[in-house]
């Protein structure tokens, strides 16, 4: 077995060494996420054009239950590896075999329950996908411990390569299947192939062979800690995916397809701009859990960097969505354009949500994670049920309204767990927020003028994106001295490293 990073970590500071590890890991996470999102976007566009709206809707509903299995099997347990002061063979063997056993058990139960679930959703064609998709859950469990060990060592370069190859091979398999008329099974094939490639590459990236040091006492301790995290992650999953199930049962699979295309577009933008920073956050915050001032400094720095990218992307797409969505996906998805415009208002809570969870996890506040997630889920369910009779547009509005309604509780939990105040969060995001709002207003005015002259096509769309990005950059640099100083520091570091 490769030596696990078992040395005890003393109280750390957000010093030059940790900044360097964080920056390099963020860099590789950015490369991974951008490549993931780029190829994922291309594949999604092709599949949206090749498949029926019902195909995407059926898969979206079946995927919820497969994802539940992945979280139950691996979500809470692998975070233990990131937080542990010392990782030994007993810990990782126990985590690995628990992951695999739970995944196999869940896959068996879901296969048996699939007819009942399909009947409950009023979607009989979802039964077989529900029974086959859990294979991906088992495959994922076989590689999750290796990936967690690699990430603990800030091994984001290896994970980036793994993710890129899995996405490319899985996407190619899905498009080939769709071209040959496989329908919804194209998406099932994509998921299974991606997990299989990812599992094989995880074992290559961290050369560790599971042993026999499984320990029931260790398993109980793991489940006690990981249980709260798992529950929180399950609830966070249903925050987004519960609406798919409710829409499918009430409005049909085609409506789920439209809603999923609208949300997926906003999700791709958000993930590409936010997730690289948030995914490194758990490792960085875990090393700073005994030094709260340093943790707050790291939080502000990483949140600011994410907001600089995510806010303008979401706002800009929101303005352009009614024209961009039909151009990109095809006329049959026109309705998704207005929904995507609503989701653009998620910028602040969406970004904050990505950063609150790793901070709470690093501080061992899994109970607060669970409570926050539960409150958000209850409000999501209640508001969605109220909105459903009025159509998809108001379901989207309800989801955005819920995000702002529960944001004060999230901010309160952050302060209680880590002394991160709302002022810290606002200080990090206020300049990107102001510059994004100014850009959005400018784009909206320019778009209104253009529409009076001629339709918005690909050339106009490209022009608006380029001008919006330039306008945002100028405003941001003009109103934010800290960002100007940060850029100067980056230039100095770059010059000294290449002198």
C-alpha positions as CSV (number, residue, x, y, z in Angstrom):
1,X,0.0,0.0,0.0
2,X,1.2,3.5,-0.8
3,X,1.9,5.4,2.4
4,X,-1.2,7.4,3.3
5,X,-0.6,11.0,4.4
6,X,-0.8,10.0,8.0
7,X,1.3,12.6,9.8
8,X,-0.6,14.8,12.3
9,X,-1.2,18.3,11.0
10,X,-0.6,21.0,13.5
11,X,-2.5,24.3,13.6
12,X,-1.8,25.8,10.3
13,X,-1.8,29.3,8.8
14,X,-2.9,30.4,5.4
15,X,0.8,30.9,4.7
16,X,2.9,30.9,1.5
17,X,3.1,27.1,1.3
18,X,-0.6,26.5,1.8
19,X,-1.4,29.3,-0.6
20,X,0.8,27.7,-3.2
21,X,-0.8,24.3,-2.8
22,X,-4.3,25.8,-2.8
23,X,-3.4,27.9,-5.9
24,X,-2.0,25.0,-7.8
25,X,-4.9,22.8,-6.8
26,X,-7.3,25.5,-7.9
27,X,-5.5,25.8,-11.2
28,X,-5.9,22.1,-11.9
29,X,-9.4,22.2,-10.6
30,X,-10.1,25.0,-13.0
31,X,-8.6,23.1,-15.9
32,X,-10.6,20.0,-14.9
33,X,-13.9,21.8,-14.4
34,X,-13.6,24.0,-17.5
35,X,-12.7,20.9,-19.7
36,X,-15.5,19.0,-18.0
37,X,-18.0,21.7,-18.5
38,X,-16.9,22.4,-22.1
39,X,-17.1,18.8,-23.2
40,X,-20.2,18.2,-21.1
41,X,-21.8,21.2,-22.7
42,X,-20.9,20.0,-26.2
43,X,-22.3,16.5,-25.5
44,X,-25.4,17.9,-23.8
45,X,-26.1,20.2,-26.8
46,X,-25.7,17.3,-29.2
47,X,-27.9,15.0,-27.1
48,X,-30.5,17.7,-26.7
49,X,-30.7,18.0,-30.5
50,X,-30.8,14.2,-31.0
51,X,-33.1,13.1,-28.2
52,X,-36.7,13.9,-27.5
53,X,-37.7,16.0,-24.5
54,X,-39.3,13.0,-22.9
55,X,-36.0,11.0,-23.1
56,X,-34.1,13.7,-21.2
57,X,-37.0,14.0,-18.7
58,X,-37.1,10.3,-18.0
59,X,-33.4,10.0,-17.5
60,X,-33.5,13.1,-15.2
61,X,-36.0,11.4,-12.9
62,X,-34.2,8.0,-12.9
63,X,-30.8,9.7,-12.3
64,X,-32.1,11.1,-9.0
65,X,-32.4,7.7,-7.5
66,X,-29.0,6.5,-8.8
67,X,-27.4,9.6,-7.3
68,X,-29.0,8.9,-4.0
69,X,-27.1,5.6,-4.0
70,X,-23.8,7.2,-4.8
71,X,-24.2,9.7,-1.9
72,X,-25.2,7.0,0.5
73,X,-22.3,4.8,-0.5
74,X,-19.5,7.4,-0.7
75,X,-20.6,10.9,0.2
76,X,-20.1,11.1,3.9
77,X,-17.4,8.4,4.3
78,X,-14.9,9.8,1.8
79,X,-15.0,13.3,3.5
80,X,-13.6,11.5,6.6
81,X,-10.4,11.0,4.7
82,X,-10.1,14.7,3.9
83,X,-10.7,15.7,7.6
84,X,-8.7,13.0,9.4
85,X,-5.5,14.2,11.1
86,X,-4.0,10.8,10.5
87,X,-5.0,8.2,7.8
88,X,-4.0,4.6,8.4
89,X,-4.8,1.3,6.8
90,X,-7.6,0.5,9.2
91,X,-9.4,3.7,8.3
92,X,-9.1,3.5,4.5
93,X,-9.8,-0.3,4.3
94,X,-13.0,0.2,6.4
95,X,-14.1,3.1,4.3
96,X,-13.5,1.2,1.0
97,X,-15.3,-2.0,1.9
98,X,-18.2,-0.1,3.5
99,X,-18.6,2.0,0.3
100,X,-18.7,-1.1,-1.8
101,X,-21.1,-3.1,0.4
102,X,-23.6,-0.2,0.7
103,X,-23.5,0.4,-3.0
104,X,-24.3,-3.2,-3.8
105,X,-27.1,-3.3,-1.2
106,X,-28.6,-0.1,-2.6
107,X,-28.4,-1.2,-6.2
108,X,-30.2,-4.5,-5.3
109,X,-33.0,-2.6,-3.4
110,X,-33.5,-0.1,-6.2
111,X,-33.7,-2.8,-8.8
112,X,-36.5,-4.5,-6.8
113,X,-38.3,-1.2,-6.0
114,X,-38.1,0.2,-9.6
115,X,-41.6,-1.0,-10.7
116,X,-43.2,0.7,-7.7
117,X,-41.2,3.9,-8.2
118,X,-42.0,4.1,-11.9
119,X,-45.7,3.7,-11.1
120,X,-45.5,6.4,-8.4
121,X,-44.0,8.8,-10.9
122,X,-46.6,7.8,-13.5
123,X,-43.7,7.0,-15.9
124,X,-43.6,3.3,-16.7
125,X,-40.8,3.8,-19.2
126,X,-38.5,4.8,-16.3
127,X,-38.5,1.3,-14.8
128,X,-35.6,-0.2,-16.7
129,X,-33.4,2.8,-16.4
130,X,-34.0,2.8,-12.7
131,X,-32.9,-0.8,-12.6
132,X,-29.7,-0.4,-14.7
133,X,-28.4,3.0,-13.6
134,X,-27.3,1.7,-10.1
135,X,-24.5,-0.2,-11.8
136,X,-22.8,3.2,-12.1
137,X,-23.2,3.6,-8.3
138,X,-21.3,0.3,-7.6
139,X,-18.5,1.3,-10.1
140,X,-18.2,4.7,-8.4
141,X,-17.8,3.1,-5.0
142,X,-14.9,1.0,-6.2
143,X,-12.9,4.2,-7.0
144,X,-14.2,6.7,-4.5
145,X,-11.6,5.9,-1.7
146,X,-8.7,6.1,-4.1
147,X,-9.9,9.5,-5.3
148,X,-10.3,10.8,-1.8
149,X,-6.8,9.7,-0.9
150,X,-5.4,11.5,-4.0
151,X,-7.4,14.7,-3.2
152,X,-6.1,14.7,0.4
153,X,-2.6,15.2,-1.1
154,X,-3.9,18.0,-3.3
155,X,-3.6,15.7,-6.2
156,X,-6.0,17.7,-8.4
157,X,-3.8,17.3,-11.5
158,X,-4.4,13.5,-11.6
159,X,-8.1,14.0,-10.9
160,X,-8.3,16.6,-13.7
161,X,-6.9,14.1,-16.2
162,X,-9.2,11.4,-14.9
163,X,-12.3,13.6,-15.2
164,X,-11.3,14.8,-18.7
165,X,-10.8,11.3,-20.1
166,X,-14.0,9.9,-18.4
167,X,-16.0,12.8,-19.8
168,X,-14.6,12.4,-23.3
169,X,-15.1,8.7,-23.6
170,X,-18.5,8.7,-21.9
171,X,-19.7,11.6,-24.0
172,X,-18.6,9.9,-27.2
173,X,-20.4,6.7,-26.2
174,X,-23.6,8.6,-25.5
175,X,-23.5,10.5,-28.9
176,X,-22.8,7.3,-30.8
177,X,-25.8,5.6,-29.0
178,X,-28.1,8.5,-29.7
179,X,-27.2,8.5,-33.4
180,X,-28.1,4.9,-33.5
181,X,-31.6,5.5,-32.0
182,X,-31.0,4.4,-28.4
183,X,-33.0,7.2,-27.0
184,X,-32.9,7.5,-23.2
185,X,-30.4,4.6,-23.1
186,X,-27.8,6.9,-24.6
187,X,-27.7,8.8,-21.3
188,X,-27.6,5.6,-19.3
189,X,-24.6,4.4,-21.4
190,X,-22.9,7.7,-20.8
191,X,-23.2,7.5,-17.1
192,X,-21.9,3.9,-16.8
193,X,-19.0,4.4,-19.2
194,X,-17.9,7.6,-17.4
195,X,-17.9,5.9,-14.0
196,X,-16.1,2.9,-15.4
197,X,-13.3,5.0,-16.9
198,X,-13.1,7.2,-13.8
199,X,-12.8,4.1,-11.5
200,X,-10.0,2.6,-13.5
201,X,-8.1,6.0,-13.6
202,X,-8.6,6.5,-9.9
203,X,-6.8,3.2,-9.1
204,X,-4.0,4.3,-11.5
205,X,-3.7,7.8,-9.9
206,X,-3.4,6.4,-6.3
207,X,-1.7,3.0,-6.3
208,X,-3.3,1.5,-3.2
209,X,-4.8,-2.0,-3.0
210,X,-7.6,-2.5,-0.4
211,X,-6.5,-4.7,2.4
212,X,-8.3,-6.7,5.1
213,X,-8.1,-4.3,8.0
214,X,-11.8,-3.8,8.1
215,X,-12.9,-2.8,11.6
216,X,-16.5,-2.7,12.9
217,X,-15.7,-0.2,15.6
218,X,-14.0,2.0,12.9
219,X,-17.1,1.6,10.7
220,X,-19.4,2.7,13.5
221,X,-17.3,5.8,14.1
222,X,-17.2,6.5,10.4
223,X,-20.9,6.1,10.0
224,X,-21.6,8.3,13.1
225,X,-19.6,11.2,11.6
226,X,-20.4,10.5,7.9
227,X,-24.1,10.0,8.6
228,X,-24.9,13.7,9.1
229,X,-22.8,14.6,6.0
230,X,-24.6,12.0,3.9
231,X,-28.0,13.2,5.1
232,X,-27.0,16.8,4.2
233,X,-25.8,15.8,0.8
234,X,-29.0,13.8,0.1
235,X,-31.1,16.8,1.1
236,X,-28.9,19.1,-1.1
237,X,-29.5,16.7,-4.0
238,X,-33.2,16.8,-3.6
239,X,-33.0,20.6,-3.4
240,X,-32.3,20.5,-7.1
241,X,-33.8,17.2,-8.1
242,X,-37.0,17.1,-6.1
243,X,-38.6,19.5,-8.5
244,X,-37.8,17.0,-11.4
245,X,-39.9,14.3,-9.6
246,X,-42.8,16.7,-8.8
247,X,-42.8,18.1,-12.3
248,X,-42.7,14.7,-13.8
249,X,-45.6,13.4,-11.7
250,X,-47.7,16.5,-12.4
251,X,-46.8,17.9,-15.8
252,X,-45.1,14.9,-17.5
253,X,-41.6,13.8,-18.7
254,X,-41.4,16.4,-21.5
255,X,-41.8,19.2,-18.9
256,X,-39.0,17.7,-16.9
257,X,-36.8,17.8,-20.0
258,X,-37.5,21.5,-20.6
259,X,-36.8,22.3,-16.9
260,X,-33.6,20.2,-16.9
261,X,-32.3,21.9,-20.0
262,X,-32.9,25.4,-18.5
263,X,-31.3,24.4,-15.2
264,X,-28.4,22.5,-16.8
265,X,-27.3,25.6,-18.7
266,X,-27.1,27.7,-15.5
267,X,-25.5,24.8,-13.7
268,X,-22.7,24.4,-16.3
269,X,-21.9,28.1,-16.0
270,X,-22.0,28.0,-12.2
271,X,-20.0,24.8,-11.9
272,X,-17.3,26.0,-14.3
273,X,-16.8,29.2,-12.3
274,X,-17.4,28.1,-8.7
275,X,-16.6,24.4,-8.3
276,X,-12.9,24.6,-8.9
277,X,-12.5,26.8,-5.8
278,X,-15.1,25.0,-3.7
279,X,-13.7,21.6,-4.4
280,X,-10.2,22.6,-3.1
281,X,-11.9,24.4,-0.2
282,X,-12.5,21.4,2.0
283,X,-8.8,20.4,1.9
284,X,-7.6,24.0,2.6
285,X,-10.2,24.7,5.3
286,X,-9.5,21.4,7.0
287,X,-5.9,22.4,7.5
288,X,-7.0,25.8,8.9
289,X,-9.7,24.5,11.3
290,X,-7.6,25.4,14.3
291,X,-6.8,28.9,13.0
292,X,-10.0,30.8,12.5
293,X,-8.5,34.1,11.3
294,X,-6.5,32.2,8.6
295,X,-9.6,30.2,7.7
296,X,-11.6,33.4,7.2
297,X,-8.9,34.9,5.1
298,X,-8.8,31.8,2.9
299,X,-12.6,31.8,2.6
300,X,-12.7,35.5,1.5
301,X,-9.9,35.0,-1.0
302,X,-11.5,31.9,-2.7
303,X,-15.1,33.2,-2.6
304,X,-13.9,36.5,-4.2
305,X,-12.2,34.6,-7.0
306,X,-15.2,32.4,-7.6
307,X,-17.6,35.4,-7.6
308,X,-15.5,37.3,-10.1
309,X,-16.2,34.5,-12.6
310,X,-19.6,33.3,-11.6
311,X,-21.6,36.5,-11.2
312,X,-21.0,38.0,-14.7
313,X,-21.4,34.6,-16.3
314,X,-24.8,34.0,-14.7
315,X,-26.0,37.6,-15.2
316,X,-24.8,37.8,-18.8
317,X,-26.4,34.5,-19.7
318,X,-29.6,35.6,-18.0
319,X,-30.0,38.6,-20.2
320,X,-29.2,36.6,-23.4
321,X,-30.9,33.3,-22.5
322,X,-34.2,33.8,-24.4
323,X,-32.1,34.1,-27.6
324,X,-29.2,31.9,-26.7
325,X,-31.1,28.7,-25.7
326,X,-33.1,28.2,-28.9
327,X,-30.0,29.0,-31.0
328,X,-27.8,26.5,-29.0
329,X,-30.3,23.6,-28.4
330,X,-32.8,24.1,-31.2
331,X,-36.3,25.6,-31.5
332,X,-38.0,22.7,-29.5
333,X,-36.3,24.1,-26.3
334,X,-37.5,27.7,-26.7
335,X,-39.5,27.5,-23.5
336,X,-36.3,26.7,-21.6
337,X,-34.9,30.2,-22.5
338,X,-37.3,32.1,-20.2
339,X,-36.7,29.6,-17.4
340,X,-32.9,30.0,-17.7
341,X,-33.4,33.7,-17.4
342,X,-35.0,33.2,-14.0
343,X,-32.2,31.0,-12.8
344,X,-29.7,33.8,-13.5
345,X,-30.9,35.5,-10.3
346,X,-29.4,32.6,-8.3
347,X,-25.9,34.2,-8.5
348,X,-25.4,35.1,-4.8
349,X,-27.1,32.2,-3.0
350,X,-25.8,29.7,-5.6
351,X,-22.2,30.8,-5.1
352,X,-22.5,31.0,-1.3
353,X,-24.0,27.5,-1.1
354,X,-20.9,26.1,-2.7
355,X,-18.7,27.6,0.0
356,X,-20.7,27.2,3.1
357,X,-20.8,23.4,2.9
358,X,-17.0,22.8,2.8
359,X,-16.4,25.3,5.7
360,X,-19.0,23.6,7.8
361,X,-17.6,20.2,6.9
362,X,-14.0,21.2,7.7
363,X,-15.2,22.5,11.1
364,X,-17.0,19.2,11.9
365,X,-20.4,20.9,11.8
366,X,-22.2,18.1,10.0
367,X,-25.3,18.6,12.1
368,X,-25.6,22.2,11.0
369,X,-25.1,21.0,7.4
370,X,-27.9,18.6,7.8
371,X,-30.2,21.2,9.5
372,X,-29.5,23.8,6.8
373,X,-30.2,21.3,4.0
374,X,-33.4,20.1,5.7
375,X,-34.8,23.6,6.0
376,X,-33.9,24.4,2.4
377,X,-35.6,21.2,1.2
378,X,-38.8,21.8,3.2
379,X,-39.1,25.3,1.7
380,X,-38.3,23.9,-1.8
381,X,-41.0,21.3,-1.6
382,X,-43.7,23.6,-0.2
383,X,-43.0,26.5,-2.7
384,X,-42.8,24.0,-5.6
385,X,-46.2,22.4,-4.8
386,X,-47.7,25.9,-4.5
387,X,-46.3,26.9,-7.9
388,X,-47.0,23.8,-9.9
389,X,-50.6,24.6,-10.9
390,X,-49.3,27.8,-12.5
391,X,-46.7,26.2,-14.8
392,X,-42.9,25.8,-15.2
393,X,-42.1,29.4,-15.1
394,X,-43.5,29.9,-11.6
395,X,-41.8,26.7,-10.4
396,X,-38.5,28.3,-11.4
397,X,-39.4,31.5,-9.6
398,X,-40.3,29.5,-6.5
399,X,-36.8,27.8,-6.5
400,X,-35.0,31.1,-6.7
401,X,-37.2,32.7,-4.1
402,X,-36.4,29.8,-1.7
403,X,-32.7,30.3,-2.2
404,X,-32.9,33.9,-0.9
405,X,-35.4,33.0,1.8
406,X,-33.0,30.5,3.5
407,X,-29.7,32.4,2.9
408,X,-29.8,34.2,6.3
409,X,-29.8,30.8,8.1
410,X,-26.8,29.8,6.0
411,X,-24.9,33.0,7.0
412,X,-25.8,32.5,10.6
413,X,-24.4,28.9,10.7
414,X,-21.2,30.1,9.1
415,X,-20.7,32.7,11.8
416,X,-21.5,30.2,14.6
417,X,-19.2,27.5,13.2
418,X,-16.2,29.5,12.0
419,X,-16.8,33.2,13.0
420,X,-17.2,34.1,9.3
421,X,-19.6,37.0,9.4
422,X,-21.9,38.3,6.7
423,X,-19.4,41.3,6.4
424,X,-16.7,38.8,5.3
425,X,-19.0,37.4,2.6
426,X,-20.2,40.8,1.4
427,X,-16.6,42.1,1.3
428,X,-15.6,39.3,-1.0
429,X,-18.6,39.6,-3.4
430,X,-19.6,43.2,-3.5
431,X,-17.3,44.4,-6.3
432,X,-18.2,41.5,-8.6
433,X,-21.9,41.9,-7.8
434,X,-21.9,45.6,-8.6
435,X,-19.9,45.2,-11.8
436,X,-22.1,42.3,-12.9
437,X,-25.3,44.4,-12.3
438,X,-23.8,47.2,-14.4
439,X,-22.9,44.8,-17.2
440,X,-26.4,43.3,-17.1
441,X,-28.1,46.6,-17.4
442,X,-25.8,47.6,-20.3
443,X,-26.4,44.3,-22.1
444,X,-30.2,44.6,-21.6
445,X,-30.2,48.1,-23.1
446,X,-28.0,47.1,-26.0
447,X,-30.1,44.0,-26.7
448,X,-33.4,46.0,-26.7
449,X,-31.9,48.4,-29.3
450,X,-30.6,45.5,-31.5
451,X,-33.9,43.6,-31.5
452,X,-35.6,46.6,-33.1
453,X,-33.1,46.5,-36.0
454,X,-32.7,42.8,-36.7
455,X,-33.1,39.3,-35.1
456,X,-30.4,38.1,-32.7
457,X,-28.2,35.4,-34.4
458,X,-24.9,33.8,-33.7
459,X,-22.8,36.8,-34.7
460,X,-24.8,39.1,-32.5
461,X,-24.7,36.7,-29.6
462,X,-20.9,36.5,-29.9
463,X,-20.6,40.3,-30.1
464,X,-22.8,40.7,-26.9
465,X,-20.7,38.2,-25.0
466,X,-17.4,39.8,-26.0
467,X,-18.6,43.4,-25.2
468,X,-20.2,42.3,-22.0
469,X,-17.0,40.6,-20.8
470,X,-14.9,43.7,-21.7
471,X,-17.4,46.1,-20.0
472,X,-17.5,44.0,-16.8
473,X,-13.7,43.8,-16.6
474,X,-13.3,47.5,-17.0
475,X,-15.9,48.3,-14.3
476,X,-14.5,45.7,-11.9
477,X,-11.0,47.0,-12.1
478,X,-12.3,50.6,-11.7
479,X,-14.2,49.9,-8.5
480,X,-12.1,47.3,-6.7
481,X,-8.6,48.3,-5.4
482,X,-8.2,44.8,-3.8
483,X,-8.6,43.1,-7.1
484,X,-6.1,45.5,-8.8
485,X,-3.7,44.7,-6.0
486,X,-4.2,41.0,-6.4
487,X,-3.5,41.2,-10.1
488,X,-0.3,43.1,-9.4
489,X,0.8,40.4,-6.9
490,X,0.1,37.7,-9.5
491,X,2.2,39.6,-12.0
492,X,5.1,39.9,-9.5
493,X,4.9,36.2,-8.6
494,X,4.8,35.3,-12.2
495,X,7.8,37.5,-13.0
496,X,9.8,36.1,-10.1
497,X,9.0,32.5,-11.0
498,X,10.1,33.0,-14.6
499,X,13.1,35.3,-13.9
